[in-house]
Amino acid sequence: MSEALPNFEGLLREALRPVEPPEDLAERLEGALQTITELAAGELEAWELSTMRDPRNWARPAVAIVAGSAAGTALVVLRARRRAQVTKGPLGITLPTLDRDSAERTIKDIGREARKLFGDR
């Protein structure tokens, strides 16, 4: 009868095994976020203030603002995170280092990336 029962520990180990993301995932994500940011900026540059009197025309600029801001913020964080020094924690989980120098570097990286992304707009 015990042979008929599945090996739950083995099944859990198999189901919870870490999966490595594709190597080009960060580049693809960065490219998609960059495209969304550029499209949102283009959309905002294209609308005219004279058409904003009618509330029915507010949807596209509002969506462009939200999408562009979210994508731009994610892009800044992604680029800064890539430069951040990381360590392996317990169970192989990647954790950022928590020393003062690392925090200062991360803040400087975020500021630099934000200026690069939003400075020319």
C-alpha positions in Angstrom: 0.0 0.0 0.0 2.9 2.4 0.7 4.2 1.8 -2.8 0.9 3.2 -4.2 1.4 6.6 -2.5 3.4 9.1 -4.5 6.7 10.3 -3.1 5.5 13.8 -1.9 9.0 14.9 -0.9 10.3 14.1 -4.3 7.4 15.8 -6.0 7.8 18.9 -3.9 11.6 19.0 -4.6 10.9 18.7 -8.3 8.2 21.4 -8.3 10.2 23.9 -6.3 13.5 23.4 -8.1 14.9 26.8 -9.1 14.5 27.8 -12.7 17.2 29.8 -14.4 15.8 32.7 -16.5 17.0 33.0 -20.1 20.3 34.9 -20.4 18.9 37.6 -22.6 15.9 38.3 -20.3 17.3 41.5 -18.8 18.2 42.9 -22.2 14.7 42.0 -23.6 13.0 43.6 -20.6 15.2 46.7 -20.8 14.4 47.0 -24.5 10.6 46.7 -23.9 10.7 49.2 -21.1 12.7 51.6 -23.2 10.2 51.2 -26.1 7.2 51.9 -23.8 8.9 55.0 -22.3 9.6 56.3 -25.8 6.1 55.6 -27.1 4.6 57.3 -24.0 6.8 60.4 -24.5 5.9 60.5 -28.2 2.2 60.3 -27.3 2.5 63.1 -24.8 4.4 65.3 -27.3 1.7 64.7 -29.9 -1.3 65.9 -28.0 -2.5 69.5 -28.1 -3.6 71.6 -25.1 -6.6 72.9 -27.1 -8.2 69.5 -27.2 -7.9 69.0 -23.4 -11.0 71.1 -22.8 -13.1 68.0 -23.5 -12.7 65.3 -20.7 -13.2 62.6 -23.3 -9.8 63.4 -24.7 -8.0 62.9 -21.3 -7.7 59.1 -21.5 -4.8 58.8 -23.9 -2.5 61.4 -22.2 -3.4 59.9 -18.8 -2.5 56.4 -19.9 0.7 57.7 -21.5 1.7 59.4 -18.3 1.0 56.4 -16.2 2.6 53.9 -18.6 5.6 56.1 -19.3 6.2 56.8 -15.6 5.9 53.2 -14.6 8.2 52.0 -17.5 10.7 54.7 -16.8 10.9 54.0 -13.1 11.2 50.2 -13.8 14.0 51.0 -16.3 15.9 53.1 -13.8 15.6 50.4 -11.1 16.5 47.6 -13.5 19.7 49.4 -14.7 20.7 50.4 -11.1 20.0 46.9 -9.9 22.2 45.4 -12.6 25.1 47.6 -11.4 24.5 46.8 -7.7 26.8 44.4 -6.0 24.9 41.2 -5.0 25.7 38.3 -2.7 24.2 34.8 -2.4 22.2 34.5 0.8 20.8 31.4 2.5 19.2 28.9 0.1 21.0 30.5 -2.8 18.7 33.5 -2.9 20.4 36.6 -4.4 20.3 39.5 -1.9 21.7 43.0 -2.3 24.6 43.8 0.0 23.5 46.0 2.9 26.5 48.1 3.6 26.6 51.9 3.5 28.9 52.1 0.4 26.6 49.8 -1.6 23.6 51.9 -0.6 25.3 55.1 -1.6 26.4 53.6 -5.0 22.9 52.4 -5.6 21.4 55.8 -4.9 24.0 57.4 -7.2 23.3 54.9 -9.9 19.5 55.5 -9.7 20.1 59.3 -9.9 22.4 58.9 -12.9 20.0 56.6 -14.8 17.1 58.9 -14.0 19.0 61.9 -15.4 19.9 59.9 -18.5 16.3 58.8 -19.1 14.4 61.9 -18.1 17.0 64.6 -18.4 16.4 65.3 -22.1 12.7 65.6 -21.9 
